[in-house]
Amino acid sequence: MVLHNSSQTLVAEEILGHVPSDYAQMLLYGIFALIGLPVNISTLIYMVKRYRHAKSFLLLLHINLNISDILVLGLYVPGLIGWLVTLEWRGGEYLCKFMRFVDAFVFAIR
């Protein structure tokens, strides 16, 4: 991709490069996903079993919040890590539209 400036042409790879904070974000998001997904899934299983016996509105709210956390950690974070690794979109138009929908959806249900 080439960006046009009035006085010169700049190549996007020269403009977009990794900065140290990108590596820190990739590491932290990866750790959050690796730890958070199994913990949230096991918590969801526990809460669903409890909800079958004791139907509580507050427990149902916690289940919904837990599901949104799983969606954030399982869908949004891997997409963000992929973006930080490549600094470009390689998934095509339809996958881009789907990921933008997922991004909006997972934060709208919170």
Backbone as XML, in Angstrom:
<?xml version="1.0"?>
<chain id="A" units="angstrom">
  <residue number="1" name="MET">
    <atom name="N" x="0.850" y="-1.167" z="0.000"/>
    <atom name="CA" x="0.000" y="0.000" z="0.000"/>
    <atom name="C" x="0.896" y="1.230" z="0.000"/>
  </residue>
  <residue number="2" name="VAL">
    <atom name="N" x="0.583" y="2.176" z="-0.826"/>
    <atom name="CA" x="1.379" y="3.388" z="-0.936"/>
    <atom name="C" x="0.523" y="4.576" z="-0.551"/>
  </residue>
  <residue number="3" name="LEU">
    <atom name="N" x="1.053" y="5.416" z="0.308"/>
    <atom name="CA" x="0.376" y="6.637" z="0.700"/>
    <atom name="C" x="0.972" y="7.789" z="-0.092"/>
  </residue>
  <residue number="4" name="HIS">
    <atom name="N" x="0.128" y="8.654" z="-0.613"/>
    <atom name="CA" x="0.611" y="9.767" z="-1.416"/>
    <atom name="C" x="0.594" y="11.043" z="-0.594"/>
  </residue>
  <residue number="5" name="ASN">
    <atom name="N" x="1.721" y="11.715" z="-0.573"/>
    <atom name="CA" x="1.865" y="13.002" z="0.076"/>
    <atom name="C" x="2.065" y="14.026" z="-1.039"/>
  </residue>
  <residue number="6" name="SER">
    <atom name="N" x="1.800" y="15.276" z="-0.765"/>
    <atom name="CA" x="1.933" y="16.296" z="-1.804"/>
    <atom name="C" x="3.370" y="16.426" z="-2.293"/>
  </residue>
  <residue number="7" name="SER">
    <atom name="N" x="4.346" y="16.196" z="-1.442"/>
    <atom name="CA" x="5.729" y="16.381" z="-1.861"/>
    <atom name="C" x="6.468" y="15.069" z="-2.106"/>
  </residue>
  <residue number="8" name="GLN">
    <atom name="N" x="5.992" y="13.984" z="-1.525"/>
    <atom name="CA" x="6.708" y="12.726" z="-1.693"/>
    <atom name="C" x="5.762" y="11.550" z="-1.495"/>
  </residue>
  <residue number="9" name="THR">
    <atom name="N" x="6.206" y="10.381" z="-1.889"/>
    <atom name="CA" x="5.449" y="9.156" z="-1.715"/>
    <atom name="C" x="6.098" y="8.354" z="-0.593"/>
  </residue>
  <residue number="10" name="LEU">
    <atom name="N" x="5.266" y="7.964" z="0.381"/>
    <atom name="CA" x="5.774" y="7.197" z="1.513"/>
    <atom name="C" x="5.213" y="5.781" z="1.467"/>
  </residue>
  <residue number="11" name="VAL">
    <atom name="N" x="6.028" y="4.830" z="1.709"/>
    <atom name="CA" x="5.588" y="3.447" z="1.749"/>
    <atom name="C" x="5.037" y="3.169" z="3.143"/>
  </residue>
  <residue number="12" name="ALA">
    <atom name="N" x="3.894" y="2.461" z="3.207"/>
    <atom name="CA" x="3.204" y="2.251" z="4.482"/>
    <atom name="C" x="4.068" y="1.484" z="5.477"/>
  </residue>
  <residue number="13" name="GLU">
    <atom name="N" x="4.911" y="0.576" z="4.978"/>
    <atom name="CA" x="5.734" y="-0.196" z="5.911"/>
    <atom name="C" x="6.736" y="0.686" z="6.650"/>
  </residue>
  <residue number="14" name="GLU">
    <atom name="N" x="7.142" y="1.781" z="6.040"/>
    <atom name="CA" x="8.053" y="2.690" z="6.716"/>
    <atom name="C" x="7.321" y="3.480" z="7.798"/>
  </residue>
  <residue number="15" name="ILE">
    <atom name="N" x="6.045" y="3.732" z="7.599"/>
    <atom name="CA" x="5.260" y="4.480" z="8.566"/>
    <atom name="C" x="4.785" y="3.558" z="9.686"/>
  </residue>
  <residue number="16" name="LEU">
    <atom name="N" x="4.230" y="2.407" z="9.288"/>
    <atom name="CA" x="3.703" y="1.467" z="10.279"/>
    <atom name="C" x="4.785" y="0.471" z="10.653"/>
  </residue>
  <residue number="17" name="GLY">
    <atom name="N" x="5.222" y="0.541" z="11.857"/>
    <atom name="CA" x="6.205" y="-0.404" z="12.354"/>
    <atom name="C" x="5.887" y="-0.712" z="13.798"/>
  </residue>
  <residue number="18" name="HIS">
    <atom name="N" x="6.450" y="-1.786" z="14.277"/>
    <atom name="CA" x="6.200" y="-2.164" z="15.668"/>
    <atom name="C" x="6.952" y="-1.221" z="16.608"/>
  </residue>
  <residue number="19" name="VAL">
    <atom name="N" x="6.273" y="-0.837" z="17.654"/>
    <atom name="CA" x="6.881" y="-0.078" z="18.744"/>
    <atom name="C" x="6.897" y="-0.988" z="19.962"/>
  </residue>
  <residue number="20" name="PRO">
    <atom name="N" x="7.709" y="-0.710" z="20.947"/>
    <atom name="CA" x="7.797" y="-1.603" z="22.117"/>
    <atom name="C" x="6.451" y="-1.870" z="22.796"/>
  </residue>
  <residue number="21" name="SER">
    <atom name="N" x="5.559" y="-0.892" z="22.795"/>
    <atom name="CA" x="4.267" y="-1.125" z="23.443"/>
    <atom name="C" x="3.433" y="-2.169" z="22.702"/>
  </residue>
  <residue number="22" name="ASP">
    <atom name="N" x="3.662" y="-2.347" z="21.387"/>
    <atom name="CA" x="2.958" y="-3.394" z="20.643"/>
    <atom name="C" x="3.309" y="-4.770" z="21.197"/>
  </residue>
  <residue number="23" name="TYR">
    <atom name="N" x="4.581" y="-4.989" z="21.457"/>
    <atom name="CA" x="5.012" y="-6.280" z="21.987"/>
    <atom name="C" x="4.456" y="-6.510" z="23.394"/>
  </residue>
  <residue number="24" name="ALA">
    <atom name="N" x="4.422" y="-5.466" z="24.193"/>
    <atom name="CA" x="3.857" y="-5.584" z="25.535"/>
    <atom name="C" x="2.372" y="-5.904" z="25.459"/>
  </residue>
  <residue number="25" name="GLN">
    <atom name="N" x="1.646" y="-5.258" z="24.540"/>
    <atom name="CA" x="0.222" y="-5.536" z="24.385"/>
    <atom name="C" x="-0.009" y="-6.959" z="23.915"/>
  </residue>
  <residue number="26" name="MET">
    <atom name="N" x="0.776" y="-7.422" z="22.943"/>
    <atom name="CA" x="0.632" y="-8.802" z="22.455"/>
    <atom name="C" x="0.854" y="-9.799" z="23.591"/>
  </residue>
  <residue number="27" name="LEU">
    <atom name="N" x="1.884" y="-9.567" z="24.385"/>
    <atom name="CA" x="2.188" y="-10.462" z="25.492"/>
    <atom name="C" x="1.067" y="-10.463" z="26.525"/>
  </residue>
  <residue number="28" name="LEU">
    <atom name="N" x="0.638" y="-9.286" z="26.931"/>
    <atom name="CA" x="-0.404" y="-9.204" z="27.956"/>
    <atom name="C" x="-1.734" y="-9.760" z="27.472"/>
  </residue>
  <residue number="29" name="TYR">
    <atom name="N" x="-2.146" y="-9.411" z="26.243"/>
    <atom name="CA" x="-3.399" y="-9.953" z="25.718"/>
    <atom name="C" x="-3.333" y="-11.471" z="25.591"/>
  </residue>
  <residue number="30" name="GLY">
    <atom name="N" x="-2.182" y="-11.991" z="25.176"/>
    <atom name="CA" x="-2.019" y="-13.440" z="25.092"/>
    <atom name="C" x="-2.137" y="-14.107" z="26.448"/>
  </residue>
  <residue number="31" name="ILE">
    <atom name="N" x="-1.510" y="-13.521" z="27.460"/>
    <atom name="CA" x="-1.605" y="-14.068" z="28.820"/>
    <atom name="C" x="-3.039" y="-14.003" z="29.321"/>
  </residue>
  <residue number="32" name="PHE">
    <atom name="N" x="-3.706" y="-12.851" z="29.095"/>
    <atom name="CA" x="-5.097" y="-12.714" z="29.531"/>
    <atom name="C" x="-5.980" y="-13.767" z="28.880"/>
  </residue>
  <residue number="33" name="ALA">
    <atom name="N" x="-5.797" y="-14.005" z="27.574"/>
    <atom name="CA" x="-6.622" y="-14.992" z="26.879"/>
    <atom name="C" x="-6.316" y="-16.405" z="27.349"/>
  </residue>
  <residue number="34" name="LEU">
    <atom name="N" x="-5.031" y="-16.722" z="27.512"/>
    <atom name="CA" x="-4.658" y="-18.082" z="27.924"/>
    <atom name="C" x="-5.140" y="-18.417" z="29.336"/>
  </residue>
  <residue number="35" name="ILE">
    <atom name="N" x="-5.128" y="-17.443" z="30.213"/>
    <atom name="CA" x="-5.591" y="-17.683" z="31.580"/>
    <atom name="C" x="-7.092" y="-17.445" z="31.695"/>
  </residue>
  <residue number="36" name="GLY">
    <atom name="N" x="-7.567" y="-16.382" z="31.075"/>
    <atom name="CA" x="-8.962" y="-15.978" z="31.248"/>
    <atom name="C" x="-9.970" y="-16.905" z="30.608"/>
  </residue>
  <residue number="37" name="LEU">
    <atom name="N" x="-9.666" y="-17.451" z="29.431"/>
    <atom name="CA" x="-10.635" y="-18.321" z="28.768"/>
    <atom name="C" x="-10.951" y="-19.581" z="29.577"/>
  </residue>
  <residue number="38" name="PRO">
    <atom name="N" x="-9.950" y="-20.364" z="29.997"/>
    <atom name="CA" x="-10.286" y="-21.559" z="30.787"/>
    <atom name="C" x="-10.986" y="-21.227" z="32.106"/>
  </residue>
  <residue number="39" name="VAL">
    <atom name="N" x="-10.561" y="-20.155" z="32.757"/>
    <atom name="CA" x="-11.180" y="-19.775" z="34.032"/>
    <atom name="C" x="-12.633" y="-19.361" z="33.805"/>
  </residue>
  <residue number="40" name="ASN">
    <atom name="N" x="-12.891" y="-18.555" z="32.776"/>
    <atom name="CA" x="-14.252" y="-18.118" z="32.508"/>
    <atom name="C" x="-15.144" y="-19.261" z="32.039"/>
  </residue>
  <residue number="41" name="ILE">
    <atom name="N" x="-14.609" y="-20.184" z="31.259"/>
    <atom name="CA" x="-15.407" y="-21.322" z="30.809"/>
    <atom name="C" x="-15.764" y="-22.218" z="31.987"/>
  </residue>
  <residue number="42" name="SER">
    <atom name="N" x="-14.797" y="-22.492" z="32.856"/>
    <atom name="CA" x="-15.109" y="-23.325" z="34.022"/>
    <atom name="C" x="-16.084" y="-22.618" z="34.962"/>
  </residue>
  <residue number="43" name="THR">
    <atom name="N" x="-15.962" y="-21.309" z="35.090"/>
    <atom name="CA" x="-16.901" y="-20.546" z="35.911"/>
    <atom name="C" x="-18.293" y="-20.579" z="35.308"/>
  </residue>
  <residue number="44" name="LEU">
    <atom name="N" x="-18.383" y="-20.486" z="33.982"/>
    <atom name="CA" x="-19.677" y="-20.556" z="33.315"/>
    <atom name="C" x="-20.347" y="-21.908" z="33.558"/>
  </residue>
  <residue number="45" name="ILE">
    <atom name="N" x="-19.594" y="-22.975" z="33.455"/>
    <atom name="CA" x="-20.149" y="-24.312" z="33.706"/>
    <atom name="C" x="-20.664" y="-24.407" z="35.132"/>
  </residue>
  <residue number="46" name="TYR">
    <atom name="N" x="-19.896" y="-23.918" z="36.079"/>
    <atom name="CA" x="-20.298" y="-23.941" z="37.483"/>
    <atom name="C" x="-21.576" y="-23.132" z="37.700"/>
  </residue>
  <residue number="47" name="MET">
    <atom name="N" x="-21.644" y="-21.933" z="37.107"/>
    <atom name="CA" x="-22.811" y="-21.077" z="37.319"/>
    <atom name="C" x="-24.061" y="-21.642" z="36.645"/>
  </residue>
  <residue number="48" name="VAL">
    <atom name="N" x="-23.911" y="-22.266" z="35.481"/>
    <atom name="CA" x="-25.073" y="-22.867" z="34.809"/>
    <atom name="C" x="-25.612" y="-24.030" z="35.637"/>
  </residue>
  <residue number="49" name="LYS">
    <atom name="N" x="-24.727" y="-24.830" z="36.212"/>
    <atom name="CA" x="-25.183" y="-25.925" z="37.087"/>
    <atom name="C" x="-25.908" y="-25.384" z="38.311"/>
  </residue>
  <residue number="50" name="ARG">
    <atom name="N" x="-25.386" y="-24.301" z="38.874"/>
    <atom name="CA" x="-26.057" y="-23.688" z="40.032"/>
    <atom name="C" x="-27.393" y="-23.092" z="39.647"/>
  </residue>
  <residue number="51" name="TYR">
    <atom name="N" x="-27.479" y="-22.505" z="38.454"/>
    <atom name="CA" x="-28.708" y="-21.846" z="38.019"/>
    <atom name="C" x="-29.840" y="-22.851" z="37.820"/>
  </residue>
  <residue number="52" name="ARG">
    <atom name="N" x="-29.507" y="-24.078" z="37.446"/>
    <atom name="CA" x="-30.538" y="-25.114" z="37.264"/>
    <atom name="C" x="-31.262" y="-25.398" z="38.570"/>
  </residue>
  <residue number="53" name="HIS">
    <atom name="N" x="-30.553" y="-25.313" z="39.692"/>
    <atom name="CA" x="-31.146" y="-25.629" z="40.991"/>
    <atom name="C" x="-31.721" y="-24.407" z="41.692"/>
  </residue>
  <residue number="54" name="ALA">
    <atom name="N" x="-31.044" y="-23.296" z="41.584"/>
    <atom name="CA" x="-31.492" y="-22.077" z="42.263"/>
    <atom name="C" x="-31.612" y="-20.963" z="41.236"/>
  </residue>
  <residue number="55" name="LYS">
    <atom name="N" x="-32.790" y="-20.761" z="40.734"/>
    <atom name="CA" x="-33.014" y="-19.736" z="39.705"/>
    <atom name="C" x="-32.974" y="-18.364" z="40.363"/>
  </residue>
  <residue number="56" name="SER">
    <atom name="N" x="-31.892" y="-17.655" z="40.104"/>
    <atom name="CA" x="-31.687" y="-16.338" z="40.692"/>
    <atom name="C" x="-31.425" y="-15.337" z="39.573"/>
  </residue>
  <residue number="57" name="PHE">
    <atom name="N" x="-32.069" y="-14.178" z="39.681"/>
    <atom name="CA" x="-31.871" y="-13.137" z="38.673"/>
    <atom name="C" x="-30.424" y="-12.646" z="38.686"/>
  </residue>
  <residue number="58" name="LEU">
    <atom name="N" x="-29.839" y="-12.520" z="39.860"/>
    <atom name="CA" x="-28.455" y="-12.065" z="39.970"/>
    <atom name="C" x="-27.488" y="-13.081" z="39.359"/>
  </residue>
  <residue number="59" name="LEU">
    <atom name="N" x="-27.760" y="-14.350" z="39.557"/>
    <atom name="CA" x="-26.921" y="-15.387" z="38.963"/>
    <atom name="C" x="-27.046" y="-15.365" z="37.437"/>
  </residue>
  <residue number="60" name="LEU">
    <atom name="N" x="-28.246" y="-15.125" z="36.935"/>
    <atom name="CA" x="-28.441" y="-15.020" z="35.497"/>
    <atom name="C" x="-27.656" y="-13.838" z="34.931"/>
  </residue>
  <residue number="61" name="LEU">
    <atom name="N" x="-27.631" y="-12.742" z="35.648"/>
    <atom name="CA" x="-26.837" y="-11.585" z="35.237"/>
    <atom name="C" x="-25.347" y="-11.934" z="35.189"/>
  </residue>
  <residue number="62" name="HIS">
    <atom name="N" x="-24.871" y="-12.651" z="36.193"/>
    <atom name="CA" x="-23.459" y="-13.070" z="36.206"/>
    <atom name="C" x="-23.149" y="-14.010" z="35.047"/>
  </residue>
  <residue number="63" name="ILE">
    <atom name="N" x="-24.094" y="-14.886" z="34.698"/>
    <atom name="CA" x="-23.898" y="-15.788" z="33.563"/>
    <atom name="C" x="-23.765" y="-14.990" z="32.275"/>
  </residue>
  <residue number="64" name="ASN">
    <atom name="N" x="-24.626" y="-14.004" z="32.090"/>
    <atom name="CA" x="-24.559" y="-13.177" z="30.887"/>
    <atom name="C" x="-23.242" y="-12.400" z="30.814"/>
  </residue>
  <residue number="65" name="LEU">
    <atom name="N" x="-22.798" y="-11.856" z="31.925"/>
    <atom name="CA" x="-21.520" y="-11.145" z="31.945"/>
    <atom name="C" x="-20.354" y="-12.087" z="31.664"/>
  </residue>
  <residue number="66" name="ASN">
    <atom name="N" x="-20.451" y="-13.303" z="32.168"/>
    <atom name="CA" x="-19.407" y="-14.287" z="31.935"/>
    <atom name="C" x="-19.348" y="-14.664" z="30.456"/>
  </residue>
  <residue number="67" name="ILE">
    <atom name="N" x="-20.506" y="-14.818" z="29.834"/>
    <atom name="CA" x="-20.536" y="-15.127" z="28.399"/>
    <atom name="C" x="-19.913" y="-13.992" z="27.597"/>
  </residue>
  <residue number="68" name="SER">
    <atom name="N" x="-20.204" y="-12.753" z="27.969"/>
    <atom name="CA" x="-19.596" y="-11.626" z="27.235"/>
    <atom name="C" x="-18.087" y="-11.600" z="27.446"/>
  </residue>
  <residue number="69" name="ASP">
    <atom name="N" x="-17.610" y="-11.950" z="28.627"/>
    <atom name="CA" x="-16.162" y="-12.030" z="28.855"/>
    <atom name="C" x="-15.524" y="-13.107" z="27.982"/>
  </residue>
  <residue number="70" name="ILE">
    <atom name="N" x="-16.199" y="-14.241" z="27.857"/>
    <atom name="CA" x="-15.694" y="-15.331" z="27.007"/>
    <atom name="C" x="-15.630" y="-14.877" z="25.552"/>
  </residue>
  <residue number="71" name="LEU">
    <atom name="N" x="-16.656" y="-14.159" z="25.104"/>
    <atom name="CA" x="-16.648" y="-13.663" z="23.726"/>
    <atom name="C" x="-15.527" y="-12.654" z="23.493"/>
  </residue>
  <residue number="72" name="VAL">
    <atom name="N" x="-15.296" y="-11.788" z="24.464"/>
    <atom name="CA" x="-14.202" y="-10.821" z="24.328"/>
    <atom name="C" x="-12.865" y="-11.548" z="24.262"/>
  </residue>
  <residue number="73" name="LEU">
    <atom name="N" x="-12.643" y="-12.480" z="25.177"/>
    <atom name="CA" x="-11.365" y="-13.194" z="25.217"/>
    <atom name="C" x="-11.207" y="-14.175" z="24.066"/>
  </residue>
  <residue number="74" name="GLY">
    <atom name="N" x="-12.305" y="-14.721" z="23.556"/>
    <atom name="CA" x="-12.220" y="-15.722" z="22.505"/>
    <atom name="C" x="-12.302" y="-15.184" z="21.093"/>
  </residue>
  <residue number="75" name="LEU">
    <atom name="N" x="-12.922" y="-14.014" z="20.911"/>
    <atom name="CA" x="-13.085" y="-13.463" z="19.568"/>
    <atom name="C" x="-12.354" y="-12.143" z="19.363"/>
  </residue>
  <residue number="76" name="TYR">
    <atom name="N" x="-12.535" y="-11.213" z="20.282"/>
    <atom name="CA" x="-11.948" y="-9.885" z="20.100"/>
    <atom name="C" x="-10.435" y="-9.891" z="20.309"/>
  </residue>
  <residue number="77" name="VAL">
    <atom name="N" x="-9.979" y="-10.507" z="21.382"/>
    <atom name="CA" x="-8.546" y="-10.486" z="21.707"/>
    <atom name="C" x="-7.694" y="-11.181" z="20.638"/>
  </residue>
  <residue number="78" name="PRO">
    <atom name="N" x="-8.083" y="-12.373" z="20.127"/>
    <atom name="CA" x="-7.262" y="-12.955" z="19.054"/>
    <atom name="C" x="-7.202" y="-12.081" z="17.805"/>
  </residue>
  <residue number="79" name="GLY">
    <atom name="N" x="-8.313" y="-11.426" z="17.467"/>
    <atom name="CA" x="-8.288" y="-10.510" z="16.323"/>
    <atom name="C" x="-7.359" y="-9.342" z="16.558"/>
  </residue>
  <residue number="80" name="LEU">
    <atom name="N" x="-7.370" y="-8.825" z="17.776"/>
    <atom name="CA" x="-6.493" y="-7.708" z="18.121"/>
    <atom name="C" x="-5.025" y="-8.140" z="18.105"/>
  </residue>
  <residue number="81" name="ILE">
    <atom name="N" x="-4.747" y="-9.321" z="18.621"/>
    <atom name="CA" x="-3.370" y="-9.828" z="18.588"/>
    <atom name="C" x="-2.925" y="-10.023" z="17.139"/>
  </residue>
  <residue number="82" name="GLY">
    <atom name="N" x="-3.816" y="-10.572" z="16.307"/>
    <atom name="CA" x="-3.490" y="-10.742" z="14.890"/>
    <atom name="C" x="-3.183" y="-9.424" z="14.211"/>
  </residue>
  <residue number="83" name="TRP">
    <atom name="N" x="-3.952" y="-8.401" z="14.565"/>
    <atom name="CA" x="-3.696" y="-7.074" z="13.997"/>
    <atom name="C" x="-2.340" y="-6.544" z="14.472"/>
  </residue>
  <residue number="84" name="LEU">
    <atom name="N" x="-2.040" y="-6.713" z="15.753"/>
    <atom name="CA" x="-0.771" y="-6.216" z="16.290"/>
    <atom name="C" x="0.425" y="-6.955" z="15.685"/>
  </residue>
  <residue number="85" name="VAL">
    <atom name="N" x="0.256" y="-8.220" z="15.355"/>
    <atom name="CA" x="1.354" y="-8.993" z="14.771"/>
    <atom name="C" x="1.620" y="-8.547" z="13.335"/>
  </residue>
  <residue number="86" name="THR">
    <atom name="N" x="0.559" y="-8.402" z="12.540"/>
    <atom name="CA" x="0.743" y="-8.129" z="11.115"/>
    <atom name="C" x="0.691" y="-6.650" z="10.754"/>
  </residue>
  <residue number="87" name="LEU">
    <atom name="N" x="-0.007" y="-5.843" z="11.547"/>
    <atom name="CA" x="-0.236" y="-4.421" z="11.271"/>
    <atom name="C" x="-0.934" y="-4.196" z="9.926"/>
  </residue>
  <residue number="88" name="GLU">
    <atom name="N" x="-1.628" y="-5.213" z="9.443"/>
    <atom name="CA" x="-2.433" y="-5.083" z="8.234"/>
    <atom name="C" x="-3.511" y="-6.157" z="8.263"/>
  </residue>
  <residue number="89" name="TRP">
    <atom name="N" x="-4.549" y="-5.951" z="7.470"/>
    <atom name="CA" x="-5.643" y="-6.922" z="7.432"/>
    <atom name="C" x="-5.419" y="-7.869" z="6.275"/>
  </residue>
  <residue number="90" name="ARG">
    <atom name="N" x="-5.384" y="-9.161" z="6.570"/>
    <atom name="CA" x="-5.148" y="-10.173" z="5.540"/>
    <atom name="C" x="-6.335" y="-11.114" z="5.391"/>
  </residue>
  <residue number="91" name="GLY">
    <atom name="N" x="-7.469" y="-10.767" z="5.971"/>
    <atom name="CA" x="-8.594" y="-11.691" z="5.992"/>
    <atom name="C" x="-9.631" y="-11.487" z="4.922"/>
  </residue>
  <residue number="92" name="GLY">
    <atom name="N" x="-9.502" y="-10.487" z="4.093"/>
    <atom name="CA" x="-10.502" y="-10.264" z="3.061"/>
    <atom name="C" x="-11.644" y="-9.388" z="3.563"/>
  </residue>
  <residue number="93" name="GLU">
    <atom name="N" x="-12.490" y="-9.001" z="2.616"/>
    <atom name="CA" x="-13.564" y="-8.049" z="2.917"/>
    <atom name="C" x="-14.627" y="-8.638" z="3.845"/>
  </residue>
  <residue number="94" name="TYR">
    <atom name="N" x="-15.071" y="-9.862" z="3.577"/>
    <atom name="CA" x="-16.166" y="-10.433" z="4.369"/>
    <atom name="C" x="-15.734" y="-10.757" z="5.795"/>
  </residue>
  <residue number="95" name="LEU">
    <atom name="N" x="-14.528" y="-11.260" z="5.964"/>
    <atom name="CA" x="-14.032" y="-11.519" z="7.308"/>
    <atom name="C" x="-13.828" y="-10.217" z="8.068"/>
  </residue>
  <residue number="96" name="CYS">
    <atom name="N" x="-13.433" y="-9.165" z="7.357"/>
    <atom name="CA" x="-13.287" y="-7.850" z="7.984"/>
    <atom name="C" x="-14.637" y="-7.359" z="8.496"/>
  </residue>
  <residue number="97" name="LYS">
    <atom name="N" x="-15.662" y="-7.473" z="7.663"/>
    <atom name="CA" x="-16.998" y="-7.047" z="8.089"/>
    <atom name="C" x="-17.492" y="-7.884" z="9.258"/>
  </residue>
  <residue number="98" name="PHE">
    <atom name="N" x="-17.225" y="-9.190" z="9.227"/>
    <atom name="CA" x="-17.633" y="-10.058" z="10.328"/>
    <atom name="C" x="-16.909" y="-9.681" z="11.615"/>
  </residue>
  <residue number="99" name="MET">
    <atom name="N" x="-15.615" y="-9.416" z="11.527"/>
    <atom name="CA" x="-14.861" y="-9.055" z="12.728"/>
    <atom name="C" x="-15.300" y="-7.708" z="13.279"/>
  </residue>
  <residue number="100" name="ARG">
    <atom name="N" x="-15.632" y="-6.761" z="12.427"/>
    <atom name="CA" x="-16.143" y="-5.464" z="12.912"/>
    <atom name="C" x="-17.483" y="-5.662" z="13.607"/>
  </residue>
  <residue number="101" name="PHE">
    <atom name="N" x="-18.320" y="-6.573" z="13.074"/>
    <atom name="CA" x="-19.583" y="-6.893" z="13.738"/>
    <atom name="C" x="-19.326" y="-7.531" z="15.091"/>
  </residue>
  <residue number="102" name="VAL">
    <atom name="N" x="-18.404" y="-8.480" z="15.147"/>
    <atom name="CA" x="-18.072" y="-9.150" z="16.403"/>
    <atom name="C" x="-17.561" y="-8.144" z="17.424"/>
  </residue>
  <residue number="103" name="ASP">
    <atom name="N" x="-16.688" y="-7.248" z="16.992"/>
    <atom name="CA" x="-16.152" y="-6.221" z="17.893"/>
    <atom name="C" x="-17.275" y="-5.392" z="18.493"/>
  </residue>
  <residue number="104" name="ALA">
    <atom name="N" x="-18.185" y="-4.948" z="17.653"/>
    <atom name="CA" x="-19.303" y="-4.128" z="18.146"/>
    <atom name="C" x="-20.235" y="-4.954" z="19.019"/>
  </residue>
  <residue number="105" name="PHE">
    <atom name="N" x="-20.469" y="-6.211" z="18.634"/>
    <atom name="CA" x="-21.405" y="-7.071" z="19.366"/>
    <atom name="C" x="-20.910" y="-7.395" z="20.773"/>
  </residue>
  <residue number="106" name="VAL">
    <atom name="N" x="-19.643" y="-7.809" z="20.888"/>
    <atom name="CA" x="-19.158" y="-8.248" z="22.196"/>
    <atom name="C" x="-19.115" y="-7.106" z="23.202"/>
  </residue>
  <residue number="107" name="PHE">
    <atom name="N" x="-18.934" y="-5.879" z="22.729"/>
    <atom name="CA" x="-18.923" y="-4.763" z="23.663"/>
    <atom name="C" x="-20.320" y="-4.198" z="23.873"/>
  </residue>
  <residue number="108" name="ALA">
    <atom name="N" x="-21.229" y="-4.427" z="22.934"/>
    <atom name="CA" x="-22.595" y="-3.933" z="23.107"/>
    <atom name="C" x="-23.378" y="-4.787" z="24.107"/>
  </residue>
  <residue number="109" name="ILE">
    <atom name="N" x="-23.056" y="-6.065" z="24.219"/>
    <atom name="CA" x="-23.810" y="-6.914" z="25.147"/>
    <atom name="C" x="-23.345" y="-6.759" z="26.587"/>
  </residue>
  <residue number="110" name="ARG">
    <atom name="N" x="-22.287" y="-6.052" z="26.798"/>
    <atom name="CA" x="-21.811" y="-5.828" z="28.170"/>
    <atom name="C" x="-22.714" y="-4.834" z="28.805"/>
  </residue>
</chain>
